[in-house]
């Protein structure tokens, strides 16, 4: 077999109805020099037996069983075993387009890029698939820390290029050189945490505007079952852990840029069905109950002294939402946030209309 070895890591936990479609989508890839690592994380259904069956049928598959420890521990176990030059992550209830590996590895090899990302289809039974991704092929380059900071704030954290690890291919040498692993102390947003830390060591990112991954949304999906309070507190907890680990690096100073951006983007999802102020009040009440509330207050006070810096890093629209959120946390005056939120809503509606007109 020619070409570099590719490692595909699949954490598996109680996904028996979906696992066969997932694994077969990998084994049918048009690129064949693969190793597939199935990490059974203490499943209590028939998922573990399916993993063993695939390993018996195809020499490229390894089935590993461990006591239930969470998706981060399962992915870390896969990273410890992986031998490939490039690494992919799939979730056991999703599947990949059969050309995913061939298309993206060829891009990485030809351009020597540090990271390649792509779009996905969100699949829900009884509904039409929804494409989540960009419409244009793009190469992002980071000649300076300032350029990468703007990219993180304007493209990654607002999900314009996504942050899920299953829609990108990683270089194992970067992961190994900087000892990158998933944070087992996080139960939500562990993929965002890992991706941000990986990206901090990248010189560039190439984006493919195709749905090379299918994300199956069902009742047991992690982000589908979590309520607002869990998600907000989860992202705040992640931001505080990142601050301790990353804020010594120039790229991540000042850290309130990142924490405020992620919170604002998450809050946006909960202000679309009613008045902006109602969603804002609900969110901040949830955050007040968090063990990390004092940390957020400290970040808000620092951010209040750097409103122009936040707009410069995040852009006018998103920067207005971040400043508005921090201002509300300190003063309970919602007017700035609501103005920024309405302007952002108008802009996104215009962009959605443009995309439908151009791309159908």
C-alpha positions as CSV (number, residue, x, y, z in Angstrom):
1,X,0.0,0.0,0.0
2,X,1.3,3.4,-1.0
3,X,1.0,6.7,0.9
4,X,1.3,7.6,4.6
5,X,-0.4,5.5,7.2
6,X,-3.7,7.0,8.5
7,X,-5.0,6.4,12.0
8,X,-8.8,6.6,12.5
9,X,-9.8,6.7,16.2
10,X,-13.4,5.9,17.1
11,X,-14.6,6.2,20.7
12,X,-17.5,3.8,21.2
13,X,-20.1,3.8,24.0
14,X,-23.5,2.2,23.7
15,X,-24.0,3.0,20.0
16,X,-24.9,-0.5,18.8
17,X,-27.6,0.6,16.4
18,X,-25.2,2.9,14.6
19,X,-21.8,1.4,14.9
20,X,-21.8,-0.8,11.8
21,X,-22.6,2.1,9.5
22,X,-19.8,4.1,11.2
23,X,-17.1,1.5,10.9
24,X,-18.1,0.4,7.4
25,X,-17.8,4.0,6.2
26,X,-14.2,3.9,7.3
27,X,-13.4,0.5,5.8
28,X,-14.9,1.6,2.5
29,X,-12.7,4.6,2.2
30,X,-11.1,5.1,-1.2
31,X,-7.8,5.4,0.7
32,X,-6.8,2.0,2.0
33,X,-3.6,2.5,4.1
34,X,-5.5,2.8,7.3
35,X,-5.5,1.6,10.9
36,X,-8.8,1.8,12.7
37,X,-8.8,1.9,16.5
38,X,-12.1,1.1,18.1
39,X,-12.1,2.2,21.8
40,X,-15.0,0.5,23.6
41,X,-15.5,2.7,26.6
42,X,-17.2,0.2,28.8
43,X,-20.4,-0.2,26.7
44,X,-23.2,-2.1,28.3
45,X,-25.0,-3.0,25.0
46,X,-23.6,-5.0,22.1
47,X,-21.1,-2.4,20.9
48,X,-18.1,-4.2,22.4
49,X,-19.0,-7.4,20.5
50,X,-19.4,-5.5,17.3
51,X,-15.9,-4.0,17.8
52,X,-14.4,-7.5,18.2
53,X,-16.2,-8.7,15.1
54,X,-14.8,-6.0,13.0
55,X,-11.3,-6.7,14.3
56,X,-11.6,-10.4,13.4
57,X,-12.8,-9.6,9.8
58,X,-10.3,-6.9,8.9
59,X,-6.6,-6.8,9.9
60,X,-6.7,-3.0,9.8
61,X,-9.0,-2.8,12.8
62,X,-8.0,-3.0,16.4
63,X,-10.6,-3.4,19.2
64,X,-9.7,-2.1,22.6
65,X,-11.9,-2.4,25.7
66,X,-11.6,-0.2,28.8
67,X,-13.6,0.6,31.9
68,X,-16.0,3.5,31.3
69,X,-13.9,6.7,31.6
70,X,-15.5,9.1,29.1
71,X,-14.9,10.2,25.5
72,X,-11.7,12.1,26.3
73,X,-10.0,9.1,28.0
74,X,-11.0,6.9,25.1
75,X,-9.6,9.3,22.5
76,X,-6.4,9.7,24.6
77,X,-6.0,5.9,24.6
78,X,-6.4,5.9,20.8
79,X,-3.7,8.7,20.6
80,X,-1.3,6.6,22.7
81,X,-1.7,3.6,20.3
82,X,-1.9,5.4,17.0
83,X,1.0,4.9,14.6
84,X,-0.3,6.9,11.6
85,X,1.2,10.1,10.1
86,X,-2.3,11.7,10.2
87,X,-5.1,11.2,12.7
88,X,-8.8,11.3,12.3
89,X,-11.5,11.1,14.9
90,X,-15.0,9.7,14.3
91,X,-17.8,9.3,16.8
92,X,-19.4,5.8,16.8
93,X,-22.9,7.0,15.9
94,X,-21.7,9.1,12.8
95,X,-20.2,8.2,9.5
96,X,-17.7,9.6,6.9
97,X,-18.0,10.1,3.2
98,X,-16.0,7.4,1.5
99,X,-13.6,9.9,-0.1
100,X,-12.9,11.9,3.1
101,X,-9.4,10.4,3.8
102,X,-8.2,10.4,0.2
103,X,-9.3,14.0,-0.5
104,X,-7.9,15.5,2.7
105,X,-4.7,13.6,3.0
106,X,-3.8,14.5,-0.6
107,X,-4.3,18.2,0.3
108,X,-2.2,17.9,3.4
109,X,0.6,16.1,1.5
110,X,0.6,18.4,-1.5
111,X,0.6,21.6,0.6
112,X,2.4,20.6,3.7
113,X,-0.4,22.1,5.7
114,X,-0.7,21.7,9.5
115,X,-4.5,21.3,9.5
116,X,-7.3,20.6,7.1
117,X,-11.0,21.1,8.0
118,X,-14.3,20.5,6.2
119,X,-18.0,20.8,6.5
120,X,-20.6,18.2,7.6
121,X,-24.2,17.2,7.1
122,X,-26.4,17.2,10.2
123,X,-28.7,14.2,9.8
124,X,-31.9,13.7,11.7
125,X,-34.4,11.0,11.1
126,X,-37.5,12.3,9.3
127,X,-35.9,15.6,8.3
128,X,-33.8,16.9,5.4
129,X,-30.0,16.9,5.9
130,X,-28.6,20.3,6.8
131,X,-25.2,21.3,5.6
132,X,-23.1,23.0,8.2
133,X,-20.0,24.6,6.8
134,X,-18.4,27.1,4.5
135,X,-19.2,27.4,0.8
136,X,-15.8,28.5,-0.4
137,X,-12.4,26.7,-0.4
138,X,-10.0,28.8,1.7
139,X,-6.4,28.8,2.9
140,X,-5.9,30.6,6.2
141,X,-2.3,31.5,7.1
142,X,-0.9,32.8,10.3
143,X,2.2,34.9,9.8
144,X,1.9,36.5,13.2
145,X,0.3,36.0,16.6
146,X,-2.1,38.8,15.9
147,X,-3.3,37.1,12.8
148,X,-3.9,33.9,14.6
149,X,-5.6,35.7,17.5
150,X,-8.1,37.2,15.0
151,X,-8.6,33.9,13.3
152,X,-9.4,32.2,16.6
153,X,-11.8,35.0,17.7
154,X,-13.5,35.6,14.3
155,X,-13.5,32.1,12.7
156,X,-12.9,29.3,15.2
157,X,-14.8,30.3,18.3
158,X,-17.9,31.6,16.4
159,X,-18.0,28.2,14.5
160,X,-17.4,29.7,11.1
161,X,-15.0,26.9,10.4
162,X,-16.3,24.7,13.2
163,X,-14.3,23.3,16.1
164,X,-15.4,19.6,16.3
165,X,-12.5,17.3,16.0
166,X,-14.3,14.9,13.7
167,X,-14.3,17.5,10.9
168,X,-10.5,17.8,10.6
169,X,-7.3,15.9,10.1
170,X,-4.4,16.3,12.5
171,X,-0.7,15.7,12.1
172,X,0.6,13.2,14.6
173,X,4.0,14.8,14.8
174,X,2.4,18.1,16.1
175,X,0.3,16.2,18.7
176,X,3.4,14.2,19.8
177,X,5.8,17.2,19.8
178,X,3.6,19.2,22.1
179,X,2.2,16.3,24.1
180,X,-1.4,17.2,23.3
181,X,-4.2,15.2,24.9
182,X,-7.9,15.7,25.6
183,X,-8.7,17.1,29.0
184,X,-10.4,14.3,31.0
185,X,-11.6,16.9,33.5
186,X,-14.0,18.3,30.9
187,X,-17.4,16.7,30.2
188,X,-18.4,19.2,27.6
189,X,-16.5,21.1,25.0
190,X,-13.5,18.9,25.3
191,X,-13.1,18.9,21.5
192,X,-13.0,22.7,21.4
193,X,-10.4,22.7,24.1
194,X,-8.2,20.2,22.2
195,X,-8.6,22.0,18.9
196,X,-7.7,25.4,20.2
197,X,-4.5,24.0,21.8
198,X,-3.6,22.2,18.6
199,X,-4.3,25.2,16.5
200,X,-2.0,27.3,18.7
201,X,0.9,25.3,17.1
202,X,-0.3,25.6,13.5
203,X,1.0,27.9,10.7
204,X,-2.0,27.4,8.5
205,X,-5.4,25.8,8.0
206,X,-6.9,24.6,4.7
207,X,-10.7,24.5,4.4
208,X,-12.6,22.1,2.1
209,X,-16.2,23.3,1.5
210,X,-17.8,19.8,1.4
211,X,-19.9,17.7,3.8
212,X,-17.3,15.0,4.2
213,X,-18.7,13.9,7.5
214,X,-22.3,13.0,8.6
215,X,-23.3,14.0,12.1
216,X,-26.2,12.0,13.3
217,X,-28.5,13.9,15.7
218,X,-30.6,11.8,17.9
219,X,-31.9,11.8,21.5
220,X,-28.7,10.5,23.0
221,X,-26.4,12.9,21.3
222,X,-24.3,14.7,23.9
223,X,-25.0,18.3,22.8
224,X,-28.6,17.4,22.0
225,X,-29.5,16.3,25.5
226,X,-27.8,19.1,27.5
227,X,-29.8,22.1,28.7
228,X,-28.7,25.7,28.8
229,X,-27.4,25.7,32.3
230,X,-25.1,22.6,31.7
231,X,-23.8,24.0,28.4
232,X,-23.1,27.5,29.8
233,X,-21.4,26.2,33.0
234,X,-19.5,23.7,30.9
235,X,-18.0,26.3,28.6
236,X,-17.2,28.6,31.5
237,X,-15.5,25.8,33.3
238,X,-13.5,25.0,30.1
239,X,-12.5,28.6,29.7
240,X,-11.2,28.8,33.3
241,X,-9.1,25.6,32.9
242,X,-7.7,27.0,29.6
243,X,-6.9,30.3,31.2
244,X,-4.7,28.5,33.8
245,X,-3.1,26.3,31.1
246,X,-2.7,28.7,28.2
247,X,-2.6,32.4,29.3
248,X,1.2,32.3,29.7
249,X,1.4,32.0,25.9
250,X,1.3,35.4,24.0
251,X,-1.4,34.1,21.7
252,X,-3.9,33.7,24.6
253,X,-3.3,37.1,26.3
254,X,-5.7,38.6,27.3
255,X,-7.8,35.5,27.9
256,X,-11.1,37.4,28.4
257,X,-11.2,37.6,24.6
258,X,-11.6,33.9,24.3
259,X,-13.9,33.2,27.3
260,X,-16.2,36.1,26.4
261,X,-16.3,35.1,22.7
262,X,-17.2,31.4,23.4
263,X,-19.9,32.5,26.0
264,X,-21.4,35.0,23.6
265,X,-21.5,32.5,20.7
266,X,-23.2,29.9,23.0
267,X,-25.6,32.4,24.4
268,X,-26.6,33.3,20.8
269,X,-28.2,29.9,20.4
270,X,-30.6,30.7,23.2
271,X,-31.8,34.2,22.1
272,X,-33.3,33.1,18.8
273,X,-36.8,32.1,20.0
274,X,-37.7,35.2,22.0
275,X,-36.5,38.6,23.2
276,X,-32.7,39.0,23.5
277,X,-33.0,40.3,27.0
278,X,-35.0,37.3,28.3
279,X,-32.3,34.9,27.0
280,X,-29.5,37.1,28.4
281,X,-31.1,37.2,31.8
282,X,-31.7,33.5,31.9
283,X,-28.1,32.8,30.8
284,X,-26.5,35.1,33.4
285,X,-28.7,33.5,36.2
286,X,-27.3,30.1,35.2
287,X,-23.8,31.5,35.3
288,X,-24.3,33.1,38.7
289,X,-25.0,29.6,40.1
290,X,-21.7,28.3,38.7
291,X,-18.7,27.7,40.9
292,X,-16.7,29.7,38.3
293,X,-18.9,32.9,38.7
294,X,-16.2,34.9,40.6
295,X,-13.7,34.1,37.8
296,X,-16.2,35.4,35.3
297,X,-16.7,38.6,37.3
298,X,-12.9,39.1,37.3
299,X,-12.8,38.7,33.5
300,X,-15.7,41.1,33.0
301,X,-13.8,43.8,35.0
302,X,-10.7,43.3,33.0
303,X,-12.7,43.4,29.7
304,X,-14.4,46.6,30.7
305,X,-11.0,48.3,30.4
306,X,-10.3,47.0,26.9
307,X,-13.5,47.4,24.9
308,X,-11.6,48.6,21.9
309,X,-9.2,45.7,22.0
310,X,-12.1,43.2,22.1
311,X,-13.6,44.8,19.0
312,X,-10.3,44.8,17.2
313,X,-9.8,41.1,17.9
314,X,-13.4,39.9,17.4
315,X,-14.6,42.3,14.8
316,X,-17.3,45.0,15.1
317,X,-20.4,42.7,15.3
318,X,-19.1,39.9,17.6
319,X,-17.0,42.3,19.6
320,X,-20.2,44.3,20.3
321,X,-21.9,41.1,21.7
322,X,-18.8,40.2,23.8
323,X,-18.6,43.8,25.3
324,X,-22.4,43.8,25.8
325,X,-22.3,40.5,27.7
326,X,-19.5,41.7,30.0
327,X,-21.2,45.0,30.5
328,X,-24.5,43.3,31.5
329,X,-22.6,41.0,34.0
330,X,-21.2,44.1,35.7
331,X,-24.2,46.5,35.5
332,X,-27.4,44.5,34.6
333,X,-27.8,47.0,31.7
334,X,-28.8,44.9,28.7
335,X,-29.1,47.6,26.1
336,X,-25.7,47.3,24.6
337,X,-25.9,43.5,24.3
338,X,-29.4,43.6,22.8
339,X,-28.4,46.2,20.1
340,X,-25.4,44.1,19.1
341,X,-27.5,40.9,19.1
342,X,-30.1,42.4,16.8
343,X,-27.5,43.7,14.4
344,X,-25.8,40.3,14.4
345,X,-29.2,38.6,13.7
346,X,-29.9,41.0,10.8
347,X,-26.4,40.3,9.3
348,X,-26.8,36.5,9.6
349,X,-30.2,36.6,8.0
350,X,-28.7,38.6,5.1
351,X,-25.8,36.1,4.7
352,X,-28.2,33.1,4.9
353,X,-30.3,34.7,2.1
354,X,-27.2,35.3,0.0
355,X,-26.0,31.7,0.5
356,X,-29.4,30.3,-0.5
357,X,-29.5,32.5,-3.6
358,X,-26.0,31.4,-4.6
359,X,-25.8,27.8,-3.5
360,X,-29.4,26.6,-3.2
